[in-house]
Amino acid sequence: MKYKIDFDLHPIYMQIYRFIREDIIREIYPYNTKLPSKRLLAEELAVSTITVEHAYALLCDEGYIESRERSGFFVIFLKSDGFATPAEVRTQHSILPQNRHTYPDFPFSVLCKTMRKVLSDYAEGIFEKSPNAGCAELREAIKNYLIRNRGMRIESDQIIIGSGAEYLYGLIIMLLGKNRIYGIESPSYKKIEQTYSAAEAHYELLPLFQNGIDSVALLKTKADVLHTTPYRNFPTGITATANKRHEYIRWSKQNGRIIIEDDYESEFSVSSKPEDTLFALSDYDNVIYMNTFSKTISPALRIGYMVLPKSLMLDFEKKLGFYSCPVPTFEQFVLAELINSGDFERHINRVRRTLRKKIDKI
């Protein structure tokens, strides 16, 4: 294991995590392989065992490895050119709906302070019409946030601002076309199916199991667009495993297939880091990433966004570039300031710490 650590780039455990994750995905460490012990790897890399422990904990959280008592850490990620085998399918089970999590409110005092600052800094500028794709300040702030926190290599011109998830769903249908077949999770957030139905788009329901969409259904579907909520499906609460996420990506590699990744609520993952996005994991430039600020700030703040793959940007501009952004300029400036000031991420981190404490008490 010859990893070159950049000791000027922190956190160091994230570098180790990424090195090992890539080696697991490339099958340098195939399924059921034992990884080096924490002490051995720490000595080789000239880091502390705690640093290696953090990296291994992340890999465990995301389903790449598991700890076996008195034996060490073993790879449980199983890469395949196809989908789950019949034996693997038989181990899957149906799931039951779970209650949706509730989170502490975004601090009202911080929101008020930010609004006052925006009014002072921008003055009459808040009356100006937003560019069609959204204000440059907000798109740049979101870009930097996603690069920092989600490892997404993007440019701000790939980001489209809209008034919530349903608005963005509609734009996506107009962009891709209602005659395509959309595969959606079953069960799923009811407005997803309602939006496709209202647009008279063709769709198939793909049943969920405990690790994500049923492999057999995914293999047999006629859909060429997959709409998935890999972080946490509603109403089941199911999070797609690392194996399943890579299965979705393998499914999408056929020409013309698209993934719509609805990453709602992922900021509040209790893992040491948010789950990897399909957008960041895929090399096929065919994932549309979308999220909103309904949970992280307030459902009254009707602001969502999607990140287009570069392969779809020209089509979007030709077909839908004339659509005006429906989000008021003032609200966009406020949100950009919350992100740029660090207040948004501080709130996210406070909530995640609170959730971890609750879990530790169970």
SEBA-651344 format. One line per field, with one value per residue (C-alpha): residue number from 1; x, y, z. Coordinates in nm, 3 decimals, padded with zeros to 5 digits. Example, Ala and Ser with C-alpha at 12.3 -4.5 7.8 and 13.67 -1.06 7.14 Angstrom:
<mifis>
k [1 | 2]
x [01.230 | 01.367]
y [-00.450 | -00.106]
z [00.780 | 00.714]
</mifis>
This chain:
<mifis>
k [1 | 2 | 3 | 4 | 5 | 6 | 7 | 8 | 9 | 10 | 11 | 12 | 13 | 14 | 15 | 16 | 17 | 18 | 19 | 20 | 21 | 22 | 23 | 24 | 25 | 26 | 27 | 28 | 29 | 30 | 31 | 32 | 33 | 34 | 35 | 36 | 37 | 38 | 39 | 40 | 41 | 42 | 43 | 44 | 45 | 46 | 47 | 48 | 49 | 50 | 51 | 52 | 53 | 54 | 55 | 56 | 57 | 58 | 59 | 60 | 61 | 62 | 63 | 64 | 65 | 66 | 67 | 68 | 69 | 70 | 71 | 72 | 73 | 74 | 75 | 76 | 77 | 78 | 79 | 80 | 81 | 82 | 83 | 84 | 85 | 86 | 87 | 88 | 89 | 90 | 91 | 92 | 93 | 94 | 95 | 96 | 97 | 98 | 99 | 100 | 101 | 102 | 103 | 104 | 105 | 106 | 107 | 108 | 109 | 110 | 111 | 112 | 113 | 114 | 115 | 116 | 117 | 118 | 119 | 120 | 121 | 122 | 123 | 124 | 125 | 126 | 127 | 128 | 129 | 130 | 131 | 132 | 133 | 134 | 135 | 136 | 137 | 138 | 139 | 140 | 141 | 142 | 143 | 144 | 145 | 146 | 147 | 148 | 149 | 150 | 151 | 152 | 153 | 154 | 155 | 156 | 157 | 158 | 159 | 160 | 161 | 162 | 163 | 164 | 165 | 166 | 167 | 168 | 169 | 170 | 171 | 172 | 173 | 174 | 175 | 176 | 177 | 178 | 179 | 180 | 181 | 182 | 183 | 184 | 185 | 186 | 187 | 188 | 189 | 190 | 191 | 192 | 193 | 194 | 195 | 196 | 197 | 198 | 199 | 200 | 201 | 202 | 203 | 204 | 205 | 206 | 207 | 208 | 209 | 210 | 211 | 212 | 213 | 214 | 215 | 216 | 217 | 218 | 219 | 220 | 221 | 222 | 223 | 224 | 225 | 226 | 227 | 228 | 229 | 230 | 231 | 232 | 233 | 234 | 235 | 236 | 237 | 238 | 239 | 240 | 241 | 242 | 243 | 244 | 245 | 246 | 247 | 248 | 249 | 250 | 251 | 252 | 253 | 254 | 255 | 256 | 257 | 258 | 259 | 260 | 261 | 262 | 263 | 264 | 265 | 266 | 267 | 268 | 269 | 270 | 271 | 272 | 273 | 274 | 275 | 276 | 277 | 278 | 279 | 280 | 281 | 282 | 283 | 284 | 285 | 286 | 287 | 288 | 289 | 290 | 291 | 292 | 293 | 294 | 295 | 296 | 297 | 298 | 299 | 300 | 301 | 302 | 303 | 304 | 305 | 306 | 307 | 308 | 309 | 310 | 311 | 312 | 313 | 314 | 315 | 316 | 317 | 318 | 319 | 320 | 321 | 322 | 323 | 324 | 325 | 326 | 327 | 328 | 329 | 330 | 331 | 332 | 333 | 334 | 335 | 336 | 337 | 338 | 339 | 340 | 341 | 342 | 343 | 344 | 345 | 346 | 347 | 348 | 349 | 350 | 351 | 352 | 353 | 354 | 355 | 356 | 357 | 358 | 359 | 360 | 361 | 362]
x [00.000 | 00.193 | -00.014 | 00.142 | 00.000 | 00.002 | 00.056 | -00.036 | -00.383 | -00.626 | -00.801 | -00.545 | -00.787 | -00.998 | -00.699 | -00.656 | -01.028 | -01.027 | -00.715 | -00.858 | -01.206 | -01.063 | -00.856 | -01.167 | -01.372 | -01.090 | -01.077 | -00.718 | -00.881 | -01.152 | -01.451 | -01.368 | -01.006 | -00.860 | -00.720 | -00.395 | -00.431 | -00.470 | -00.132 | 00.049 | -00.105 | -00.035 | 00.332 | 00.358 | 00.198 | 00.365 | 00.031 | -00.144 | -00.359 | -00.651 | -00.617 | -00.638 | -00.925 | -01.124 | -01.066 | -01.172 | -01.481 | -01.592 | -01.545 | -01.754 | -02.025 | -02.056 | -02.062 | -01.722 | -01.573 | -01.679 | -01.505 | -01.498 | -01.428 | -01.070 | -01.011 | -00.975 | -01.137 | -01.268 | -01.398 | -01.772 | -01.806 | -01.881 | -01.820 | -01.979 | -02.036 | -02.395 | -02.646 | -02.717 | -02.704 | -03.015 | -02.857 | -02.808 | -03.163 | -03.302 | -03.133 | -03.317 | -03.631 | -03.920 | -03.921 | -04.176 | -04.232 | -04.049 | -04.122 | -03.945 | -03.684 | -03.743 | -03.456 | -03.389 | -03.499 | -03.249 | -03.169 | -03.415 | -03.171 | -02.907 | -03.161 | -03.268 | -02.907 | -02.832 | -03.138 | -03.037 | -02.684 | -02.815 | -03.045 | -02.752 | -02.502 | -02.724 | -02.977 | -03.187 | -03.000 | -03.256 | -03.510 | -03.308 | -03.439 | -03.254 | -03.072 | -03.276 | -03.055 | -03.029 | -02.807 | -02.435 | -02.368 | -02.588 | -02.471 | -02.108 | -02.180 | -02.357 | -02.073 | -01.811 | -02.026 | -02.069 | -01.698 | -01.608 | -01.867 | -01.967 | -01.655 | -01.845 | -01.620 | -01.850 | -01.873 | -02.133 | -02.288 | -02.401 | -02.630 | -02.994 | -03.192 | -03.564 | -03.855 | -03.848 | -03.831 | -04.158 | -04.058 | -03.725 | -03.892 | -04.103 | -03.799 | -03.624 | -03.923 | -03.932 | -03.556 | -03.545 | -03.889 | -04.212 | -04.190 | -03.893 | -03.961 | -03.877 | -03.805 | -03.905 | -03.872 | -04.174 | -04.268 | -04.142 | -04.225 | -04.576 | -04.510 | -04.249 | -04.508 | -04.769 | -04.536 | -04.468 | -04.838 | -04.942 | -04.687 | -04.826 | -04.478 | -04.427 | -04.294 | -04.239 | -04.247 | -03.933 | -03.974 | -03.736 | -03.564 | -03.347 | -03.041 | -03.209 | -03.398 | -03.457 | -03.178 | -03.406 | -03.651 | -03.365 | -03.226 | -03.563 | -03.697 | -03.760 | -03.681 | -03.391 | -03.409 | -03.373 | -03.514 | -03.366 | -03.326 | -03.011 | -02.946 | -03.280 | -03.595 | -03.927 | -04.133 | -03.908 | -03.591 | -03.383 | -03.030 | -02.873 | -02.559 | -02.224 | -02.284 | -02.624 | -02.497 | -02.238 | -02.506 | -02.712 | -02.406 | -02.335 | -02.699 | -02.663 | -02.358 | -02.565 | -02.599 | -02.866 | -02.946 | -02.977 | -02.987 | -03.183 | -03.029 | -03.263 | -03.033 | -03.293 | -03.201 | -02.853 | -02.684 | -02.811 | -02.632 | -02.497 | -02.194 | -01.858 | -01.914 | -02.217 | -02.270 | -02.096 | -02.324 | -02.388 | -02.286 | -01.938 | -01.901 | -02.005 | -01.761 | -02.035 | -02.144 | -02.510 | -02.626 | -02.859 | -02.811 | -03.081 | -03.143 | -03.341 | -03.310 | -03.654 | -03.514 | -03.186 | -03.334 | -03.713 | -03.992 | -04.108 | -03.787 | -03.887 | -03.540 | -03.402 | -03.130 | -03.011 | -02.665 | -02.666 | -02.403 | -02.203 | -02.353 | -02.699 | -02.609 | -02.640 | -02.978 | -03.103 | -03.000 | -03.168 | -03.493 | -03.539 | -03.284 | -03.560 | -03.739 | -03.715 | -03.590 | -03.896 | -03.698 | -03.683 | -03.341 | -03.347 | -03.392 | -03.111 | -02.875 | -02.974 | -02.904 | -02.571 | -02.469 | -02.570 | -02.349 | -02.055 | -02.052 | -02.039 | -02.368 | -02.534 | -02.265 | -02.245 | -02.616 | -02.573 | -02.289 | -02.487 | -02.779 | -02.555 | -02.387 | -02.730 | -02.843 | -02.526 | -02.582 | -02.940 | -02.820 | -02.546 | -02.814 | -03.022]
y [00.000 | 00.302 | 00.613 | 00.956 | 01.176 | 01.555 | 01.669 | 02.026 | 01.915 | 01.857 | 01.650 | 01.377 | 01.094 | 01.201 | 01.147 | 00.795 | 00.729 | 00.833 | 00.630 | 00.312 | 00.369 | 00.403 | 00.087 | -00.100 | 00.023 | -00.070 | -00.413 | -00.377 | -00.487 | -00.726 | -00.851 | -01.017 | -00.898 | -00.808 | -00.454 | -00.376 | -00.325 | 00.030 | 00.017 | -00.118 | 00.137 | 00.421 | 00.323 | 00.299 | 00.641 | 00.809 | 00.912 | 00.832 | 00.521 | 00.754 | 00.912 | 00.570 | 00.477 | 00.779 | 00.673 | 00.314 | 00.438 | 00.635 | 00.332 | 00.128 | 00.394 | 00.395 | 00.018 | -00.040 | -00.238 | -00.392 | -00.460 | -00.822 | -00.884 | -00.994 | -01.033 | -00.680 | -00.492 | -00.669 | -00.541 | -00.595 | -00.388 | -00.626 | -00.483 | -00.652 | -00.575 | -00.682 | -00.671 | -00.875 | -01.252 | -01.462 | -01.555 | -01.188 | -01.105 | -01.371 | -01.202 | -00.877 | -00.802 | -00.566 | -00.263 | -00.076 | 00.301 | 00.493 | 00.825 | 01.124 | 01.288 | 01.626 | 01.871 | 02.186 | 02.505 | 02.731 | 03.014 | 03.296 | 03.556 | 03.454 | 03.480 | 03.827 | 03.946 | 03.816 | 03.983 | 04.317 | 04.278 | 04.202 | 04.506 | 04.721 | 04.579 | 04.555 | 04.834 | 04.889 | 04.600 | 04.362 | 04.505 | 04.390 | 04.097 | 03.773 | 03.614 | 03.326 | 03.055 | 03.237 | 03.506 | 03.459 | 03.513 | 03.221 | 02.987 | 03.055 | 03.000 | 02.669 | 02.560 | 02.621 | 02.447 | 02.136 | 02.125 | 02.152 | 01.917 | 01.677 | 01.644 | 01.753 | 01.896 | 02.153 | 02.508 | 02.762 | 02.775 | 02.412 | 02.524 | 02.621 | 02.787 | 02.713 | 02.745 | 02.402 | 02.041 | 02.020 | 02.315 | 02.149 | 01.812 | 01.990 | 02.150 | 01.814 | 01.652 | 01.935 | 01.902 | 01.523 | 01.483 | 01.327 | 01.040 | 00.889 | 00.628 | 00.738 | 00.477 | 00.591 | 00.425 | 00.254 | 00.377 | 00.730 | 01.090 | 01.119 | 01.446 | 01.273 | 01.039 | 01.317 | 01.541 | 01.276 | 01.191 | 01.558 | 01.603 | 01.291 | 01.140 | 00.764 | 00.610 | 00.274 | 00.197 | 00.016 | -00.162 | -00.081 | -00.329 | -00.269 | -00.164 | 00.030 | -00.044 | -00.413 | -00.535 | -00.757 | -00.472 | -00.241 | -00.502 | -00.556 | -00.201 | -00.028 | 00.307 | 00.508 | 00.772 | 00.671 | 00.907 | 00.806 | 00.936 | 00.745 | 00.922 | 00.865 | 00.757 | 00.890 | 00.734 | 00.431 | 00.602 | 00.362 | 00.471 | 00.305 | 00.109 | 00.166 | -00.148 | -00.022 | 00.326 | 00.176 | -00.054 | 00.253 | 00.403 | 00.081 | 00.075 | 00.429 | 00.366 | 00.257 | 00.532 | 00.788 | 00.683 | 00.952 | 00.949 | 01.212 | 01.222 | 01.381 | 01.442 | 01.594 | 01.590 | 01.445 | 01.729 | 01.577 | 01.246 | 01.130 | 00.978 | 01.150 | 01.289 | 01.306 | 01.006 | 01.023 | 01.158 | 00.965 | 01.283 | 01.270 | 00.893 | 00.869 | 00.909 | 00.915 | 01.282 | 01.181 | 01.256 | 01.548 | 01.640 | 01.827 | 01.951 | 02.215 | 02.424 | 02.325 | 02.109 | 02.283 | 02.631 | 02.643 | 02.504 | 02.866 | 02.942 | 02.801 | 02.764 | 02.455 | 02.394 | 02.136 | 02.072 | 01.969 | 01.740 | 01.926 | 01.699 | 01.853 | 02.220 | 02.312 | 02.135 | 02.315 | 02.653 | 02.589 | 02.447 | 02.620 | 02.898 | 03.157 | 03.054 | 03.328 | 03.234 | 03.233 | 03.298 | 03.663 | 03.824 | 03.925 | 03.565 | 03.449 | 03.712 | 03.609 | 03.244 | 03.325 | 03.526 | 03.244 | 03.002 | 03.239 | 03.351 | 02.993 | 03.027 | 02.764 | 02.503 | 02.584 | 02.509 | 02.182 | 02.076 | 02.164 | 01.951 | 01.658 | 01.671 | 01.673 | 01.374 | 01.181 | 01.244 | 01.115 | 00.799 | 00.744 | 00.743 | 00.474]
z [00.000 | -00.128 | -00.060 | -00.080 | 00.192 | 00.152 | 00.511 | 00.417 | 00.306 | 00.594 | 00.713 | 00.647 | 00.728 | 00.428 | 00.199 | 00.338 | 00.304 | -00.063 | -00.145 | 00.005 | -00.137 | -00.489 | -00.444 | -00.328 | -00.626 | -00.866 | -00.695 | -00.587 | -00.263 | -00.387 | -00.194 | 00.142 | 00.138 | 00.474 | 00.497 | 00.677 | 01.051 | 01.177 | 01.347 | 01.040 | 00.806 | 01.050 | 01.065 | 00.687 | 00.631 | 00.932 | 01.082 | 01.408 | 01.451 | 01.534 | 01.188 | 01.024 | 01.256 | 01.132 | 00.770 | 00.840 | 01.029 | 00.722 | 00.498 | 00.743 | 00.755 | 00.377 | 00.336 | 00.177 | 00.466 | 00.795 | 01.123 | 01.235 | 01.600 | 01.667 | 01.292 | 01.152 | 00.866 | 00.555 | 00.220 | 00.175 | -00.144 | -00.430 | -00.775 | -01.074 | -01.439 | -01.395 | -01.109 | -00.802 | -00.837 | -00.758 | -00.424 | -00.338 | -00.444 | -00.212 | 00.083 | 00.015 | 00.213 | 00.174 | 00.402 | 00.610 | 00.618 | 00.888 | 01.053 | 00.902 | 01.120 | 01.278 | 01.321 | 01.525 | 01.351 | 01.181 | 01.430 | 01.370 | 01.507 | 01.251 | 00.969 | 01.083 | 01.111 | 00.762 | 00.612 | 00.765 | 00.626 | 00.278 | 00.288 | 00.394 | 00.144 | -00.162 | -00.097 | -00.413 | -00.575 | -00.425 | -00.672 | -00.972 | -01.173 | -01.116 | -01.413 | -01.553 | -01.401 | -01.067 | -00.916 | -00.972 | -00.599 | -00.495 | -00.770 | -00.678 | -00.307 | -00.377 | -00.607 | -00.338 | -00.077 | -00.293 | -00.374 | -00.003 | 00.135 | -00.142 | -00.355 | -00.667 | -00.938 | -01.094 | -01.225 | -01.116 | -01.464 | -01.417 | -01.132 | -01.193 | -00.913 | -00.879 | -00.637 | -00.476 | -00.584 | -00.779 | -00.999 | -01.075 | -01.146 | -01.408 | -01.569 | -01.588 | -01.760 | -02.015 | -02.066 | -02.111 | -02.270 | -02.144 | -02.392 | -02.214 | -01.946 | -01.592 | -01.326 | -00.976 | -00.640 | -00.489 | -00.237 | -00.286 | -00.202 | -00.349 | -00.533 | -00.750 | -00.900 | -00.907 | -01.107 | -01.371 | -01.387 | -01.422 | -01.703 | -01.875 | -01.869 | -01.886 | -01.567 | -01.398 | -01.028 | -00.908 | -00.571 | -00.286 | -00.060 | 00.245 | 00.044 | -00.238 | -00.560 | -00.632 | -00.861 | -01.068 | -01.129 | -01.228 | -01.466 | -01.636 | -01.643 | -01.974 | -01.811 | -01.944 | -01.669 | -01.303 | -01.039 | -00.704 | -00.349 | -00.252 | 00.077 | 00.245 | 00.070 | 00.196 | 00.347 | 00.416 | 00.541 | 00.329 | 00.236 | -00.068 | 00.018 | -00.152 | -00.361 | -00.469 | -00.560 | -00.790 | -00.932 | -01.027 | -01.196 | -01.388 | -01.500 | -01.633 | -01.850 | -02.149 | -02.408 | -02.334 | -01.977 | -01.712 | -01.330 | -01.138 | -00.791 | -00.538 | -00.238 | -00.005 | 00.366 | 00.309 | 00.498 | 00.821 | 00.783 | 01.120 | 00.947 | 00.993 | 00.643 | 00.412 | 00.186 | -00.151 | -00.421 | -00.740 | -00.921 | -00.764 | -00.804 | -01.169 | -01.459 | -01.724 | -01.702 | -01.690 | -01.334 | -01.258 | -00.892 | -00.703 | -00.351 | -00.162 | 00.153 | 00.286 | 00.569 | 00.630 | 00.671 | 00.633 | 00.409 | 00.378 | 00.189 | -00.149 | -00.293 | -00.459 | -00.714 | -00.960 | -01.099 | -01.463 | -01.613 | -01.876 | -02.142 | -02.086 | -02.046 | -02.413 | -02.443 | -02.133 | -02.267 | -02.602 | -02.463 | -02.127 | -02.098 | -02.150 | -01.827 | -01.563 | -01.219 | -00.988 | -00.667 | -00.548 | -00.574 | -00.207 | -00.091 | -00.316 | -00.171 | 00.183 | 00.116 | -00.052 | 00.254 | 00.492 | 00.298 | 00.251 | 00.616 | 00.743 | 00.933 | 00.714 | 00.774 | 01.145 | 01.172 | 00.981 | 01.210 | 01.524 | 01.409 | 01.319 | 01.661 | 01.826 | 01.622 | 01.709 | 02.080 | 02.053 | 01.878 | 02.140 | 02.412 | 02.241]
</mifis>
